[in-house]
């Protein structure tokens, strides 16, 4: 493939939001081709550069903190907030410079500098005397702004996780904690399954930026969904759903909202394969999701992890698939060891579940081969096309 064909392909990918606008420079030459001829740095060298950036930033932040503590600046919440904003601005400048240079050391240095700046801001808000919900709202707005402007996927991922944590805290503060599971699941479903549909409504020059932002928000919502599920598991066995006041956590309402979000994910996946939700296959999938929602009432986190695993398999996302499978295994083992029954009953239950899964696999494979044998001509035409 020559340079003209490669440039045309990159232009098409850029219009779809799959390639950054920096891949094609103003002169019409592809920078991607030039980068492929550069010498590849070994991964262990990159790890050392990253660790050196983290250590350098820690030394710098420690020296700055000791210096400010000696001058008495840390006693003022306003000065702490200003220093935190300056550190965030310095991290933003380092991220912009690192984006042009592609330096792992600068990336780590900028990340830790920005994290330190946010720590200063959190401390300033806690010592400023501002009421708790307003301080959380201010920090949420700051996290949202930094997520939009900072050109780093890892930084956007961490900021999005913190922002979702603020949202969960605010919902809990306003006595609406039941919405957390359904809201996080809905954001994860839309950001992963409706990503390209959303990008179609974005101007072409902003699609690469929007693609990275939606990707970071999608992974952050999935991680926060798993974290909230872990909290619910601990609260369920620790009897922590009921608060000291009149507010009570409505567990069944939360599971119903999570089930609705899961049904929406199933609808989007079936729609991708042109299968109607009211067809026989759609009804089976919907009933399966409903059954998982009911079982998830007793095994916390089961439906959430299953939805993430299905989304990862539908989008061929290995990272999300690994995270979902690991969380699913951890939740099942936690439930297994928390059962107040004998080891014999536990073994029999695991045996029954294993046999049921094997029967389901056998039925699915049998149905798949039956459809292939009944429509051989159509399959061969699809392979040839």
NORQUIQUI-V676327 format. One record per pair of residues at least 24 apart in sequence whose C-alpha atoms are under 10 Angstrom apart, sorted by the first residue. I is the first residue (numbers start at 1). J is the second residue. D is the distance in whole Angstrom. If there is no record, write none. Layout:
I:J:D  I:J:D
//
This chain:
3:29:8  3:30:8  3:33:8  4:28:9  4:29:9  4:30:9  6:30:8  6:32:10  6:33:9  7:31:10  7:32:10  7:33:10  13:208:10  14:204:8  14:205:8  14:206:10  14:207:8  14:208:7  15:199:10  15:200:9  15:203:9  15:204:5  15:205:8  15:206:10  15:207:8  15:208:9  16:196:8  16:199:8  16:200:8  16:204:7  16:207:7  16:208:8  16:211:10  17:196:8  17:199:7  17:200:9  17:202:9  17:203:10  17:204:7  17:205:8  17:206:8  17:207:4  17:208:5  17:209:8  17:210:8  17:211:6  17:212:9  18:196:10  18:199:10  18:207:8  18:208:6  18:209:10  18:211:7  18:212:9  19:207:9  19:208:6  19:209:10  19:211:9  20:205:9  20:206:9  20:207:8  20:208:5  20:209:8  20:211:9  20:212:9  21:204:10  21:205:7  21:206:9  21:207:9  21:208:7  21:209:9  22:100:10  22:208:10  45:104:10  46:103:9  46:104:6  46:105:8  47:104:8  47:105:9  48:104:9  48:105:9  49:103:9  49:104:6  49:105:5  49:106:9  49:107:9  49:108:8  49:109:10  50:103:9  50:104:6  50:105:5  50:106:8  50:107:7  50:108:5  50:109:8  51:104:9  51:105:8  51:108:7  51:109:9  52:104:9  52:105:7  52:106:10  52:108:8  52:109:8  53:104:8  53:105:5  53:106:6  53:107:8  53:108:5  53:109:5  53:110:8  53:111:9  53:112:8  53:113:10  54:105:8  54:106:9  54:107:9  54:108:6  54:109:6  54:110:9  54:111:8  54:112:6  54:113:9  55:108:9  55:109:8  55:112:9  56:105:9  56:108:9  56:109:7  56:112:9  56:113:10  57:106:10  57:108:8  57:109:5  57:110:8  57:111:9  57:112:6  57:113:6  57:114:10  57:116:9  58:109:9  58:112:7  58:113:8  58:116:9  60:109:10  60:113:9  61:87:10  61:112:9  61:113:8  61:116:7  61:117:9  62:116:10  65:120:10  74:120:10  74:123:10  74:124:9  75:124:10  75:127:9  76:124:8  76:127:8  76:128:8  77:120:9  77:121:9  77:122:10  77:123:8  77:124:5  77:125:7  77:126:8  77:127:6  77:128:5  77:129:9  78:121:9  78:124:7  78:125:9  78:127:9  78:128:8  79:120:10  79:121:10  79:124:8  80:117:9  80:119:10  80:120:6  80:121:7  80:122:9  80:123:8  80:124:5  80:125:9  80:127:9  80:128:10  81:117:9  81:118:9  81:119:10  81:120:6  81:121:5  81:122:8  81:123:8  81:124:5  81:125:8  81:128:9  82:117:9  82:120:9  82:121:8  82:124:9  83:116:10  83:117:7  83:118:10  83:120:7  83:121:8  83:124:10  84:113:9  84:114:8  84:115:9  84:116:7  84:117:4  84:118:6  84:119:7  84:120:5  84:121:5  84:122:9  84:123:9  84:124:8  85:114:9  85:117:6  85:118:8  85:120:8  85:121:7  85:142:10  86:113:10  86:114:9  86:117:7  87:112:10  87:113:6  87:114:6  87:115:9  87:116:7  87:117:5  87:118:8  87:120:9  87:121:10  88:112:10  88:113:7  88:114:5  88:115:8  88:116:8  88:117:5  88:118:7  88:120:10  88:121:10  88:146:9  88:150:10  89:113:9  89:114:8  89:117:9  89:146:10  89:150:10  90:114:8  90:117:9  91:115:9  91:116:10  91:117:8  91:150:9  92:146:9  92:149:8  92:150:6  92:151:8  92:152:9  93:150:9  93:151:10  94:150:10  95:150:7  95:151:7  95:152:7  95:155:10  96:150:8  96:151:7  96:152:9  98:151:10  98:152:10  99:151:8  99:152:8  107:152:9  107:154:10  107:155:10  110:152:10  110:155:9  111:152:9  111:154:8  111:155:7  111:158:10  112:155:10  114:146:10  114:155:9  115:155:9  115:158:9  115:159:9  118:142:9  118:143:9  118:159:10  132:170:10  132:173:9  133:166:10  133:169:9  133:170:7  133:173:8  133:174:9  134:170:10  136:163:10  136:166:7  136:167:9  136:169:8  136:170:8  137:163:10  137:166:8  137:167:9  137:170:8  139:163:8  139:166:8  140:164:9  140:165:9  140:166:6  140:167:8  140:170:10  141:166:10  147:213:8  147:216:9  147:217:9  148:209:9  148:210:9  148:213:7  149:209:10  149:213:10  151:209:8  151:212:9  151:213:9  152:212:9  152:213:9  152:216:10  153:212:7  153:213:8  153:215:8  153:216:6  153:217:10  154:216:8  155:216:9  156:212:9  156:213:7  156:214:10  156:215:9  156:216:6  156:217:8  156:220:9  157:212:10  157:213:9  157:215:9  157:216:5  157:217:7  157:218:9  157:219:7  157:220:6  157:221:9  157:223:10  158:216:9  158:217:10  158:219:10  158:220:7  159:216:9  159:217:9  159:220:9  160:213:10  160:216:7  160:217:6  160:218:9  160:219:9  160:220:6  160:221:8  160:224:9  161:216:9  161:217:8  161:218:10  161:219:9  161:220:5  161:221:7  161:222:9  161:223:7  161:224:6  161:225:10  162:220:9  162:224:9  163:217:10  163:220:9  163:221:10  163:224:10  164:217:9  164:220:8  164:221:7  164:223:10  164:224:7  164:225:9  165:220:10  165:221:10  165:224:7  165:227:10  165:228:9  168:224:9  168:228:9  172:247:10  172:249:9  175:246:10  175:247:7  175:248:8  175:249:8  176:247:9  176:248:10  176:249:8  176:250:9  176:254:10  177:248:9  177:249:7  177:250:8  177:251:9  177:254:8  178:248:10  178:249:7  178:250:6  178:251:7  178:252:9  178:253:6  178:254:4  178:255:8  178:256:9  178:257:8  178:258:9  179:250:10  179:253:8  179:254:6  179:255:9  179:256:10  179:257:7  179:258:9  180:224:10  180:225:8  180:228:8  180:254:8  180:257:9  180:258:9  181:224:9  181:225:7  181:226:9  181:228:7  181:229:8  181:232:10  181:254:6  181:255:8  181:256:10  181:257:7  181:258:6  181:259:10  181:261:9  181:301:10  181:304:8  182:225:9  182:253:10  182:254:7  182:255:8  182:256:8  182:257:5  182:258:4  182:259:8  182:260:8  182:261:6  182:262:9  182:304:10  183:221:9  183:225:9  183:254:10  183:257:8  183:258:8  183:261:8  184:218:9  184:220:9  184:221:6  184:222:7  184:223:9  184:224:7  184:225:6  184:226:10  184:228:9  184:258:9  184:261:9  184:304:10  185:218:10  185:221:7  185:222:7  185:224:9  185:225:7  185:226:10  185:257:9  185:258:7  185:259:9  185:260:9  185:261:6  185:262:7  185:264:10  185:265:9  185:304:7  185:307:8  185:308:9  186:221:9  186:222:10  186:257:9  186:258:8  186:260:9  186:261:5  186:262:8  186:264:8  186:265:8  187:214:10  187:217:8  187:218:7  187:219:10  187:220:10  187:221:6  187:222:8  187:225:10  187:261:9  188:214:10  188:215:10  188:217:8  188:218:5  188:219:7  188:220:8  188:221:5  188:222:6  188:223:9  188:224:10  188:225:9  188:261:9  188:265:9  188:307:10  188:308:8  188:311:9  189:218:8  189:221:9  189:222:9  189:261:8  189:262:8  189:264:8  189:265:6  189:266:10  189:268:9  189:307:9  189:308:8  189:311:8  190:214:9  190:218:8  190:261:10  190:264:9  190:265:8  190:268:9  191:215:7  191:216:9  191:217:7  191:218:5  191:219:9  191:221:9  191:222:10  192:217:9  192:218:6  192:219:9  192:222:10  192:265:10  192:308:10  192:311:7  192:312:9  192:314:10  192:315:8  192:317:10  193:218:10  193:265:8  193:268:7  193:269:8  193:272:9  193:311:7  193:312:10  193:314:8  193:315:8  194:265:10  194:268:8  194:269:10  218:320:10  219:319:9  219:320:8  222:304:9  222:305:9  222:307:10  222:308:7  222:320:8  222:323:9  222:324:9  223:308:10  223:320:9  223:323:8  223:324:9  225:301:9  225:304:7  225:305:9  225:308:10  226:301:7  226:304:7  226:305:7  226:308:9  226:323:9  226:324:8  226:327:7  226:328:9  226:331:10  227:301:9  227:327:10  228:301:9  228:304:10  229:300:6  229:301:5  229:302:9  229:303:10  229:304:8  229:305:9  229:327:10  229:331:9  230:300:8  230:301:7  230:327:9  230:330:10  230:331:8  231:300:9  231:301:10  232:300:7  232:301:8  233:298:10  233:299:8  233:300:6  233:301:8  233:331:8  233:334:9  233:335:9  234:300:9  236:298:9  236:299:10  236:300:8  237:335:10  237:338:8  251:297:8  252:293:10  252:294:9  252:297:7  254:297:10  255:293:7  255:294:8  255:296:8  255:297:7  255:300:9  255:301:10  255:303:9  255:304:10  256:290:9  256:293:7  256:294:9  256:297:9  257:293:10  258:293:8  258:296:10  258:303:8  258:304:8  258:307:10  259:286:10  259:289:7  259:290:7  259:291:9  259:292:8  259:293:6  259:294:9  259:296:9  259:303:8  259:304:9  259:307:10  260:289:9  260:290:9  260:293:9  261:304:10  261:307:9  262:286:9  262:289:7  262:290:9  262:292:10  262:293:9  262:303:8  262:304:8  262:306:9  262:307:6  262:308:9  263:287:9  263:288:10  263:289:7  263:290:8  263:293:10  263:307:9  265:289:10  265:307:8  265:308:10  265:310:9  265:311:8  266:307:9  266:310:9  266:311:9  269:310:9  269:311:8  269:314:7  269:315:10  272:314:10  298:335:9  299:331:8  299:332:7  299:334:9  299:335:6  299:336:9  300:331:7  300:332:9  300:334:10  300:335:8  301:327:8  301:328:8  301:330:10  301:331:7  301:332:9  302:327:9  302:328:6  302:329:9  302:331:7  302:332:8  303:328:9  304:328:9  305:329:9  305:331:9
//
